[in-house]
Amino acid sequence: MDTGPTSVSLSVASPSPNLALERTDRWRSLRDYALLRWLLPLALLHGVLYLVIAPPWQHYDEPTHFEYAWLIVVHNHIPTMDESDPQMRHNALESMDRFRFYPPGQHVDLTDPNPPEIGMNQRYHPALYYMLVALPLRLVADLPIDVQLYTARTLSLILYTLIIAIAWRVAVVVVPDEPLIQLVVPLMLLFTPSFADMMTAVNNDVLVNFAAAALLLGCVLLVCGGMHPTSLVLATLALGVGLATKRTAVILLVPYVLALLWALHRTPLRLWKVAGVLVIGTLMSAFAGLEIGHAANGTQILALRPWLNQLDSSYLRLSLDSWVRSVSDFEQTNVLYQLLLTISFTSFWVRFGWGNIIIGSWADWMMVGICVACAVGLIVQGWRSRSQMTISQQRCIWIFLIAVVLGCLSLVARLHPLPSPGYIPYIPRGRYIFTVMLPVIWLIVLGWQGLFPNRWKHVSPIIILGLWGAIDLIVWSNTLIAYFYGVG
């Protein structure tokens, strides 16, 4: 008997593993970009808040950074160190006086046909950043100088917003299965008030900070995904922009090279072999280029060997001998290093404007406590999670850590060579290493998690984010408004 055609099940067949994985990735991508749709407007609004609160000229060297770009617009060429425009400086000084830039009772003589300097000349910097600022400035060249300044700040605002997007993307790449961390890391960066203050100013630090964030994204893409052309181009282009903007970007070379090596060598490397190569290479380089010398007071210090000194004087022209002698003179640097630690740390976290606006000593000590606690927690977290993290995640964390260490060492390097005994040199501010702000935020989040047991994993990041948001709220709603407008 013919039973008819073979029956067909109406139930939906289980998808193949590849199809299920594809659907999971598609859902995750939609979820991720849904977060970005509200994160970017929040970053933009937060940046606008800081941009508007700070009156004109109330950021580090803002008058002369603006002057550099303004001269490009007016003269249609890169200005020399000696070029200036008396009328522009008169307008800037009038605006600075009108917006109470100077202390109470102090005014400038606006009748002087040759107005005084408006700050330190910035034209020793490469022109890339200022050429970018000149683009929107050309659109408002006939408007009042205050309007021109705020227009120039909008470029910084755009770059600030993009950095928050980059921070989100870095988190997605490093921890694709942890949506809470993907939320907390960019929000922590967004709510860092010193960073928001600096990133809405007219200053070439803005572009180098953006380049550093883009480079970090390129590095984690290389480490996690291998030698992909897009990742390589992103990292290389970001490094080039950073180096073409400011010399503080030199420290970015090390993470870049590390990322390239790890993109090519995907398998684990034995730590003792790497450490051995580094130690032996360092010792051989030091022996080849350095010898024992004597300072003016008779103490033993390091000095360059004659061949390296000759190379420096004839080609490098970096005053390496003075620098090495200065660094190794611990008797002179002991007090200065303590001063450097205090000033650079506080200005990194809780100083605003020209470094003259502070929240209060309580904020200084609070940040010290958080950073020390997170350093301990980072060690605990590293030990606790050493078998749970993939090799790519471990390498990304090493890149974060190395970048932060290099940033700190670069501040020490800026202190040298020291002037003659009895003179206090300029102490570098924390803003010079805002290039490593994103890695710092990562290490703080990881370290904070290490302070809590694993069952608190889904709560502890919210706690540190709440603290960050509270400090940010105090800064813009009280500290800055009270300082600039006498309210609060």
Secondary structure, DSSP 8 states (H G I E B T S, - for coil): ----S-----S-----HHHHHHHHHHHHHHHHHHHHHHHHHHHHHHHHHHHHHS-TT-STTHHHHHHHHHHHHHHSS---TT---HHHHHHHHHHHHHTT-S-TT----TT-SS----S---TTS-SHHHHHHHHHHGGGTTS-HHHHHHHHHHHHHHHHHHHHHHHHHHHHHH-TT-HHHHHHHHHHHHT-HHHHHHTTSSSTHHHHHHHHHHHHHHHHHHHHH-S-HHHHHHHHHHHHHHHTT-GGGGGGHHHHHHHHHHHH--S---HHHHHHHHHHHHHHHHHHHEEEEE-TTS-EEEEE-HHHHHHIIIII-S-HHHHHHHHT-HHHHHHHHHHHHHHHHHHHHSEETTTTEE--HHHHHHHHHHHHHHHHHHHHHHHHTTTTS-HHHHHHHHHHHHHHHHHHHHHHHHH-S--STT-------GGGGGGGHHHHHHHHHHHHHHTS-GGGTTTHHHHHHHHHHHHHHHIIIIIHHHHHHS--
